[in-house]
Amino acid sequence: MKALTFKRYGKADQLAFIDTPRPTPKPDEILVQVHAAGLNPIDNMIPQGAFKPILRFQLPATLGSDLAGVVVEVGNRVTRFKPGDEIFASIFDLGTGALAEFAVVPETAAALKPPNLDFVQAASIPMVALTSWQALNERARLKPGQKVFIPAGSGGIGTFAIQLAKYLGATVGTTTSSGNVDLVRSLGADDVVDYNKQQFETVLRDYDAVLGTIRGDAIEKSLGILKGGSTIVSLIGPPDAAFARARGMNFFMVFLFGLLSRKIIRGAGKRGAEYSFLFVHPDGGQLSQIAEILKSGHIRPVIDKVFPFAQAKDALGYLAKGRAKGKVVVQMR
Ligand SMILES: NC(=O)c1ccc[n+]([C@@H]2O[C@H](COP(=O)([O-])OP(=O)(O)OC[C@H]3O[C@@H](n4cnc5c(N)ncnc54)[C@H](OP(=O)(O)O)[C@@H]3O)[C@@H](O)[C@H]2O)c1
């Protein structure tokens, strides 16, 4: 089968299509014929080596975190899936890759594809949906009537997180460029700040939660829009000591991440806010709950561009420009 792999860490020109044997599922895994793979910024960062201290890959490694496809084989301990089932999954951080004709997926990471979505739409969902769910539901415990600030509303995370926050009954503030104002409004955003015209910290007030999605000083600036008892969940760092401990890192890394996050934790504390860093984890149970919401039509996939598998490197290059409106997806079949 064909797979897009990287042989060593470095520049994007390390990426190459190779012919490799079809993987064999372990007893608790399913083998999936991949119909589409959704891309995420981390798929560009991994081969560059940005996550070398955190994620372990056996090189050459297949790239790609999200997929949708059809089960062709199941391990002998699998109970929830059978050949022919249409599934979607995030296999991020599980040591296997989605940018291939076939992929092994642990049973615990997969969920049945919502029947109202095609494979391309379903592949666009897993990582952004799980990240939004884990940030807004689990960490921020967003309640109806609360206000959440989700910057970069037009990105992969933003387009899903805005809709999930609205589904949870929250009021949503976001930032975007002039050309994407209508898009984020159509997703339900209430307070839309056009960053070409205004600074969000001068307009937004009394927020209960912030999702950290943009590098630079956006998180520090967002301290000013929070009220007491609020929550900051950062997707982009700085990582904190709790994250290092949860991943079983050594004392030095716990200390280092504690140091890196000290300033923002203190700044948040002065506002009566709590800061934490979130690193998404695959979860088929949560994805099944998300599938039900998608089935009900309350949340819709937002797809910017679809590339054929042969152009997967161009798709990664397009995403790396940082201007995608929603998701970029690679189609295998
Ligand atoms: N920690 C985790 O587990 C986790 C999980 C998923 C993602 N992430 C991270 O979260 C970040 C967002 O991911 P993503 O998938 O949403 O990325 P993305 O889809 O590549 O984001 C692109 C979007 O960002 C918008 N944007 C860029 N700069 C902006 C700015 N200064 N203000 C407002 N909007 C801006 C762009 O809109 P305009 O063209 O309108 O500017 C574009 O629509 C990435 O850094 C990613 O690595 C982390």
The ligand as an SDF file (V2000), in Angstrom:
LIG
                    3D

 48 52  0  0  0  0  0  0  0  0999 V2000
   -2.9020   21.1550   22.0360 N   0  0  0  0  0  0  0  0  0  0  0  0
   -3.6730   20.4280   21.2410 C   0  0  0  0  0  0  0  0  0  0  0  0
   -4.0680   19.3040   21.5790 O   0  0  0  0  0  0  0  0  0  0  0  0
   -4.0760   20.9750   19.8920 C   0  0  0  0  0  0  0  0  0  0  0  0
   -5.0340   20.3080   19.1150 C   0  0  0  0  0  0  0  0  0  0  0  0
   -5.4060   20.8610   17.8940 C   0  0  0  0  0  0  0  0  0  0  0  0
   -4.8310   22.0660   17.4630 C   0  0  0  0  0  0  0  0  0  0  0  0
   -3.8950   22.6600   18.2560 N   0  0  0  0  0  0  0  0  0  0  0  0
   -3.2780   23.9330   17.8360 C   0  0  0  0  0  0  0  0  0  0  0  0
   -4.2980   24.9260   17.7930 O   0  0  0  0  0  0  0  0  0  0  0  0
   -3.9480   25.9180   16.8250 C   0  0  0  0  0  0  0  0  0  0  0  0
   -5.1490   26.1510   15.9020 C   0  0  0  0  0  0  0  0  0  0  0  0
   -5.3590   24.9690   15.1270 O   0  0  0  0  0  0  0  0  0  0  0  0
   -6.2620   25.0060   13.8350 P   0  0  0  0  0  0  0  0  0  0  0  0
   -6.4540   23.6080   13.3880 O   0  0  0  0  0  0  0  0  0  0  0  0
   -7.4630   25.8560   14.0770 O   0  0  0  0  0  0  0  0  0  0  0  0
   -5.2860   25.7930   12.8270 O   0  0  0  0  0  0  0  0  0  0  0  0
   -5.6270   26.3460   11.3620 P   0  0  0  0  0  0  0  0  0  0  0  0
   -6.8800   25.7340   10.8570 O   0  0  0  0  0  0  0  0  0  0  0  0
   -4.3960   26.2110   10.5490 O   0  0  0  0  0  0  0  0  0  0  0  0
   -5.8800   27.9100   11.6150 O   0  0  0  0  0  0  0  0  0  0  0  0
   -5.9930   28.7270   10.4930 C   0  0  0  0  0  0  0  0  0  0  0  0
   -6.9240   29.8690   10.8010 C   0  0  0  0  0  0  0  0  0  0  0  0
   -6.3410   30.7060   11.7960 O   0  0  0  0  0  0  0  0  0  0  0  0
   -6.7790   32.0330   11.5480 C   0  0  0  0  0  0  0  0  0  0  0  0
   -5.8190   32.9760   12.1320 N   0  0  0  0  0  0  0  0  0  0  0  0
   -4.4850   32.9920   11.9330 C   0  0  0  0  0  0  0  0  0  0  0  0
   -3.9310   34.0100   12.6420 N   0  0  0  0  0  0  0  0  0  0  0  0
   -4.9560   34.6390   13.2730 C   0  0  0  0  0  0  0  0  0  0  0  0
   -5.0410   35.7490   14.1600 C   0  0  0  0  0  0  0  0  0  0  0  0
   -3.9600   36.4290   14.5330 N   0  0  0  0  0  0  0  0  0  0  0  0
   -6.2570   36.1050   14.6410 N   0  0  0  0  0  0  0  0  0  0  0  0
   -7.3770   35.4230   14.2900 C   0  0  0  0  0  0  0  0  0  0  0  0
   -7.3640   34.3630   13.4380 N   0  0  0  0  0  0  0  0  0  0  0  0
   -6.1620   33.9770   12.9560 C   0  0  0  0  0  0  0  0  0  0  0  0
   -6.8470   32.1320   10.0460 C   0  0  0  0  0  0  0  0  0  0  0  0
   -7.8850   33.0410    9.7100 O   0  0  0  0  0  0  0  0  0  0  0  0
   -7.5610   34.4440    8.9990 P   0  0  0  0  0  0  0  0  0  0  0  0
   -7.0710   34.0910    7.6220 O   0  0  0  0  0  0  0  0  0  0  0  0
   -8.8820   35.1280    9.0480 O   0  0  0  0  0  0  0  0  0  0  0  0
   -6.5040   35.1160    9.8310 O   0  0  0  0  0  0  0  0  0  0  0  0
   -7.2330   30.7180    9.5990 C   0  0  0  0  0  0  0  0  0  0  0  0
   -8.6100   30.5970    9.3190 O   0  0  0  0  0  0  0  0  0  0  0  0
   -2.7120   25.3940   16.0970 C   0  0  0  0  0  0  0  0  0  0  0  0
   -1.5610   26.0150   16.6410 O   0  0  0  0  0  0  0  0  0  0  0  0
   -2.7010   23.9130   16.4410 C   0  0  0  0  0  0  0  0  0  0  0  0
   -1.4230   23.3420   16.4090 O   0  0  0  0  0  0  0  0  0  0  0  0
   -3.4950   22.1290   19.4330 C   0  0  0  0  0  0  0  0  0  0  0  0
  1  2  1  0
  2  3  2  0
  2  4  1  0
  4  5  1  0
  4 48  2  0
  5  6  2  0
  6  7  1  0
  7  8  2  0
  8  9  1  0
  8 48  1  0
  9 10  1  0
  9 46  1  0
 10 11  1  0
 11 12  1  0
 11 44  1  0
 12 13  1  0
 13 14  1  0
 14 15  2  0
 14 16  1  0
 14 17  1  0
 17 18  1  0
 18 19  2  0
 18 20  1  0
 18 21  1  0
 21 22  1  0
 22 23  1  0
 23 24  1  0
 23 42  1  0
 24 25  1  0
 25 26  1  0
 25 36  1  0
 26 27  1  0
 26 35  1  0
 27 28  2  0
 28 29  1  0
 29 30  1  0
 29 35  2  0
 30 31  1  0
 30 32  2  0
 32 33  1  0
 33 34  2  0
 34 35  1  0
 36 37  1  0
 36 42  1  0
 37 38  1  0
 38 39  2  0
 38 40  1  0
 38 41  1  0
 42 43  1  0
 44 45  1  0
 44 46  1  0
 46 47  1  0
M  CHG  2   8   1  16  -1
M  END
$$$$
